[in-house]
Amino acid sequence: MCCPAQEHRCAPADERYAVRSRRRDRSVAPIPGGGGGGGSSRVNSARGESFLGAARDLLGREVPFAPGYALDDGADSAQLRSEAVRMVTGAEVAVVFAGLREADESEGYDRSHIDLPQEQVELIKAVAGAAEQTVVVLSNGGVVSVEPWHDDVDAILEGFLLGQAGGRAIAELIFGEVNPSGHLAETIPFRLVDNSSTPNFPGEDGHVLYGERLLVGYRGYTALERPVRYPFGHGLSYTTFETSDFEVAVTGSDSAVVTVRVTSSGDRDGAHLVQIYVDSTSHIRVQRPQRELRAFAKPYLKPGESVTLELALDRRSFAVWDVRLGDWVVEPGAYTVQLGRDADTMVSEQRIMLDGDGIVRELTEWSTLFEWMSHPIVGPTLVEDINDDRFRYITQDKIIRVAGTMPMGRLIDFLGEDLPEGTFDRLMAKSRPTPTGRT
């Protein structure tokens, strides 16, 4: 994943910032470091290949190198930083490798922050002040904050945990041998406290309440309208793509199909990620995220090439878990299908209507007036069945906003003996669903 820094594009894609193989006389100073995973995430490569070795092969010469900071407590980070700054002063491009140490993340304990080690932050800012352009390559198992230094550098390449030949892969991306086509599978927030789990984590007395429920990850950031540095699905490229002819067709009571045309409008081969989200928030019976990724495709195209994609949205794309029925249910009504550049940026959308599953729920005295009035069997004739002027008054639009949340049993108590005997029991019996819970 390639992120822009001060300019909202991938800096290496611009000839002013790139360390490209076609201009091998440019000065580049890499400052490697960072983590490589620990515990079950440790990678024991059969054949290691460093960035320095790959850069030497691509440039045809040795590349200046300085450690920059210590990976343990045994070295003087200030001295290493000073040596690195002297080396990169006057360099057209400096590449800083940063990331989390093995002790910073593990499956055995939780992280208390998302910051890079302070000596790495100080190194990045110092190098960025000395070199003409600075590229930061991150190696980390979990998301790290880029805020302390984001606006000081010209490009960020998120590598996460690099596996075998990771050094060569990074070199080929930075030097333009390969077009970056990755996209973020995690949100990079401005602050850790913006995460929807913050009010409940880390819990107390050994217990954590998962109070965010469905609003995890990008679902939480979008639903709570919290701005982020880089959203889920973000990714840049050395080339450009255009999407057109976005259409959504309903294919059944609980399914649809999306078609969209993708055209490579740039001068490089590359892959474009098509992201299809579904907004179900018009259904308020249960909590739903503002949008959820429900389909994606990643066509690889040559310059000028086009392809028309067809992405199926099955019932699970629209379904929600019904606790009472113990099953996935598609509610009838409107859904908005969206074409996104990332989880924050929708470029096109289309509203569709689905018949859904036709769920019939049994009404009880604790069911609200809203639930009684919206019931597919009882609701249409409820006012006539309860032939009482006071009930007619309660169900007026200007009153229902308040009375609608009251349990029906309380309203029946209010009507008292004027209601014909057995009316309430007869209506509850009428509401009882079939054994499957569907009509």
N, C-alpha and C positions, 0 to 999 in steps of 0.2 A: 504494500500500500504506500503510495507516494502522496505526501501532504504538502500543500503550499505553505509558505511562511508569510512574509509580509505581502507578497503579491498572490492573489487568489488563483493560483495555477501551480502546476508542478514545476518548480524552478529548473531542474535539469532538462526539461523539455525545451527551454529557451537557449539559444546558442550562447547567450552571455553567461549563463550559469553552468552549462553542461561541461562535463569532462568527457568528451566524446572521442571514440576511437579514430575518427577521421581527422582529428587534430591532435596528434600524439605528442606535440611539442609543448602542450600546456603543463603548467606546474601544479602538481597535486601532492598534498601532504596528509597521509592518513595517520590518525591517532587511535589505534585499536584499543579495545577494552570491552567490558560488559560481561554478562553472564551467559551460561550455556545450559541451564536446567539442572535440577537436583532431584534426588529421590527417584520416583517412577518416571519423571520427565527427563532424566539424564540420557543424553544421546552418546553412545559409544560408536563412533563412525568406523567403518571398516577401512576407509581411506579419507584422511583429512586433506582439505585444500584451503589454504588461507587466502584472505583477500589480497595480502601483499604479493603472494605468488601469482595470483591471477592477474592483478594489476600490472605486474612486471611483464607477464606474457602479452597483455593487450597493448602496453605502451612500448615494449621493446627496450626497456631500461629499468633500472632500480628506482624504487619510490622511497623518498625520505620518510622516516618513521620515528615517532617518539612515543613512549608509553603514556605520558600525560597524567596518569593517576595510578595509585596503587590498588591492587585487588585485595590486599590484606593490610594489616596495621604495621607492617614492618618497614615501610618505605615512607619517605618524606613527600607527601602529595604536593606541597607548595613548591618544592624544588622541581619535581617532575612537571608541574604545570608551567613553571618559568621556562624550562628547557623546551617544552612544546611550543610556547608562544614565540620564543626566539626562532624556532625552526619555521613556523608558518608565516612569520612576518614577511610580507611581500609576495606570498604565494597567491596565485590567482584563485585556487580552490583548496580548501582544507576539508578533509573528511574525518569526522569524529565518531568513533564507535562508543556507544554508551548503553547502559542497561542495568539490570538487577543482578546482584551477586547471588550465589547459591543460598546464602543465609537469609536473603531478603524474602524468599517465597518458597513455600513447600505445601504439600498436601496435609502436613501434620499440624499446622497452625494457621490462623487467619492473619492477613495483613492489616495493620493499623493505619496505614496511609498509602498513597500511590505516588510518592515522590521518588525521584532518582536520588542516589546518594549525593550529599552536598558537594563533595569534591568533584563529582562529575558535572554538576550544575555550574560550579565555578570555572571548570575547565572549558565548557562549551561557551560561556559568556566571554571568557578571556580570549579564546581562539577566534570567536566571531568578531572581536574588536581588533584583531591583528591581521587576519586574512581578508582578502577582497570578498570572497564568498565562502560560506560554510555550509556543508551538508552534514546532518546528523543521522546516523544509522542506529536504530534501536534494536536491542536483543533482550527480550523479556518474556516471561510466561504470562504475566497479567498486565493489564493496562497501566501505563505510567503517565503522570501529569507532564505536559510540555509547557505549562504556563510560565515558569520562571525565566525561560529562555526562548520561547516561541518566536517572538518578534525580533530577536537578534540574529536568527539564522535564515538561510535562503531556501532550504528544502529539508524535509524530514522523510526518511525511508523507514517504515516500521517493518522490521524483520521478524518480530516475535521470537520464538525459539528456533534457531537455525539448525537444520540437520546436516547430513552428509553433503559435502560440496557447497555448503552455504556461503563460504567465502567467495567462490567463483560466481555463484548466482548473484550476489550483491554487486560484485565488480561488473558483471555484464549488464546489470540494470543501470548502474551509475555511469558507465562509459557508453551507454546507448546501444550496446550490442543486442539487447533484448528489450522489448517494449513492456513496461510494467502494466499488468492487468489485474492486480489484486485489489480486493475491496475489504473494508473493515468488517470483521465478524463481531466486533465489540464497539461500544460507544466510548469515545475519549471525552470525558467531561471536563468542564472548567474546574470543578471542585468535587471532592469525594462526597461532601455533604449534600450534593445535588441528587445523589442516588436515592431511589425510592425506598430502599431498605434502611436508610439512616435512622429514622425514629425508633426502629425496633432492634437494631444491631449495635453491640454484640449480645444484648439480652441481659439476664440476671439469674443468679443461682443455677447456672448451667443450662438454662432454657432460653431459646430464641423464638419469638413469635414472628412467623412469616406474614406480617401484616400487609405487605405490598401485594399479596395474592398474585393476580395475573400481571400486575404492573411491574414486571421485572425487565431489566435491560432497557432497550430502546422503547419498549411499550410504556415504561414508566416515564421516561424523559418526555415523550411526545404527549402522553395523556396529561401530565402535569405542566406542560408547556415550559419546561426548563431548558434554556439554551445550553448547547454543548459546544465544545471546540470542534470535534469531528464526529458526525453521526454514524450510526450503524449503516453499513452499505457504502460509505464514502470510499472513493478511489479515483486516482487520476492516471493519465496516460500521456505518452509522447505523441499521440495522434488524436483525432476527433471522430465522433460518431453522431449520426442524426437518427432520431426515431420518428416514425410517422404512421398514419393509418391505424391508429389505436382503436380497436373495436371490442366490445364485450357482448356475447350472445348467450342467452339463457338456454341451457340444453336439457333441463328437467326441473322438477319441483325443488331440487336442492343442489343444482350444479350449473356451471357456466363454462365458457371457453373464451380465452383472450387471444386476439391476433394483433400483431404489431410488426411493422417493418423496420429493420435496422440497416443503415447504410454507413459504410466507412467513408467519411468525407476528408480524411487526412492523407498523409503521404507515407504512412508506415503500416505494416501488418500489425494487427492487435486484436484483442478480445474485448467485447463490451458486455457488461453485466446488465441484463434486463430484469428489473425487480417489480413484482406485482404484489401490491398490498390490498387488503380488504378492510374497509371501515364499517364496523357493525354497530356503531354507537347510537343509531336510531332505535335500537332495541334496549329499553331501559329496565327490563325486568331483572336482569342480572348484570353485574359489572362486566364491561367489555373494554379492552384497550382501544385507543383512538384508531389505531391501525395495526395490522399484523401482516408480516411477509407470508404469502401463501403460495407463491410460485416464482421461479426464476430460471433463466437460461443465459448461457454465456457463449454466443457464437464467435468464432475466430474468422476475421475477415481481412482480405487484402484491400489495398486502396481502390476505392470506387465500387467495391463489391457490395451487393445488397442481399438480404435474406428476409423472408417473411416467416415469423415464428408463430406457433400455435401452442398456447399453454393452457392446460386443463385445470379448472378449479372444481374439485370434487366436493362432496357434502362436508367433509372435514374442514374445508376452507371456510365454511360459513357456520359450522356447528359450535355449540357451547355445551358443556357438561351440565346435565340436569340432575341435581342432587336427589330430588324426589324419585325420579324414574331410574336413576342409576345408569344413565345412557347418554350418548351424544344426541343432541336435538338441534334441528334447524328451525328457527322461528320464522314464521311467515312475515313478509314485509320487505322493506327497502334495504339494500346494501350498496355501498359505493366501492367500486373496483378502481384502483389507482395504479398508474404507472409512475414509479419513483426513480429519481436519480440516486436517492439514498432515503433513509427513514424520515428525514425532515423535508425533503424537496420533492413534491409531486409535480410532474410535468403534464399529466393528463389524467382525467378520471371520467367514469361513466356510472350512472346510477341504474340499478336493475331491481326488479321486483321478483321475489321468490315465493312460491306457494308454501314452502316449508313442510313440516310434518303434521300440521293440524292437531297439535297436542290438546287434549281435553283434560283439564285438571279438576279434581274433586274440590268443591267448595266446602268450607267449614265456617263455624261461627267466628273464627279468628281470621278468616280471609277478609281483606279490606274491601271497602265499597268499590274502589277502583277495580279490584280483581273480579268482583261480582258483575260489575257493569260491562267489563271487557270479555266475559266468558262467552265462548261461541254459541252455547246452547241456552244458557240462562239469561245472558246479557240483553239480547234483542227485545225480550218481552218483560224484563224485570220491573219496569215502572208500572206496566199494566197489571202484572201479577200481584204487586203490592199496591193495591188501589187505595192510596192514602194521600191526601193533599199535602200533609207534612213531608212525606217521602218525596213527592214531586218537587217540593220546594228545596229539599236537601240536594237533589240531583241537578239543580240548575247550574249552569256553567260558572256563575260567579260564586257559588257556594261550594261546588264540588272540589275546588282546589284545596279547601280546608277539610271538608268532611270525607274526601276520598280516601284518606289514609286511616280512617277509623275502622275498627273491626265491625263486621256486619252485625254481630251479636249485640254490640252496644247500641246500634241504631234500632234493632228490633226491640230491645228493652225500652228505648225511648218511645216507640210507637205504642207499646203496652198492649192492653187487651183489645184495642180497636182492630188489630190484625186478626183475620179469620183463623180459627184454630187449625194447626197443622200446615199452614202455608210455608213456614220457614223450613220444616222438615221435608216437605214435598219438593221444594226448590233445591235443597241440598242433594236429595236423592236423584233429581233430574240431572245434576251436574256430574254424577259419578262416571268416570271414564270406562272405556272398554278395557279388557285385561292387558292390552298392550299399551294403553295410555294414549292411543291415537284413534282418530275417527276413521 
